Amino acid sequence: MHQGMSEKYNFVNIAPEMSVEMFESHWKLYEGYCLRLNDTLKQLSNPYDSNLMESASPASGKLRELESDKAYLTNAVLLHELFFENVILPDNSAPMIPGPQFTSMVQRDFPHVKSNDFWSNIIKPVAKAARGWCIVGFSTLNARLDVCMLDSHGGVMPIGLYPLLVLDVYEHAYAPQYGIDRGTYLDHMRRSLNWAVVEHRVATIHSASELMRLSVPEEAEEYIKRSLDDDDKDFGFPDEDWFPDQGEPQSEGLDSRNELSTQPNPRAHSSVQGAVIEAVTEADLDAAFQRIKHFSAISFRSEDDLFDEEVSGRGSRFREELWALLQEETG
Ligand SMILES: [Fe+2]
């Protein structure tokens, strides 16, 4: 269940031009979304509800209706929380300016616009074009800043966008005070933005991005091994001793990572003292290559990204070098 905000925000700390009463009313709308979301989650909570399961159909039905409501209401709740957070200034604060990390992303990913013009030439026009939300976010898949619009809580948005700055441009957000003058609402909202909150979100996504895209596979492998040794944590990546006790995995399991991890590692096996050393075969080489590809998948990198510039796009050379290493190891 979604807990909602534990404490009501202090809407006194919004820009003085904006109506506190309008935000108080907006808060009530958010509370309604929380109640409806929790009711929807409750109705979906029983996986043995036969009536619900039997209604599953892409055309219509109760399950489809509830799942659709879940996505809509989850976005409604979370986007409002993000919006309230980034539209309330710190106590006694003057209007703020964007922080250094956010500004550096603007300069890197929008080189055709001055960072001082980013609001008026990028954000504000998109916010005026949207029917529900304007979201300045970090694309976790493209690793760049993006500005997107969302026409409703259930609208279409690029996948993988991590929200950094969220602007509510539904009519309910401004019409009580501004009528149809959305431009003035946005101008006033600009003076109310808490860029410290945005900067914190940038720092968070930078950390996640480092783990997801920038760490080299060897470091990721070492990190997992070290974590398993130190803390005995299960990362969903069992070592080769795990399966004999637990039984072999199904041949067509949902988690292909587990199946890959049970494939023999020719380098590990060939280095075991006293083991019967057999000649390295093409199959061994393929298994090693697949294992490296497997680690590249864990760290969310494509096969092309796996290699540095020197070996990128030169798979045959890489295989030759791997072959030489294997032969050296087996004598
Ligand atoms: Fe809203």
Residues whose N, C-alpha, C, O or C-beta is under 5 A from the ligand:
A	BS01	LIG	D168 Y170 A173
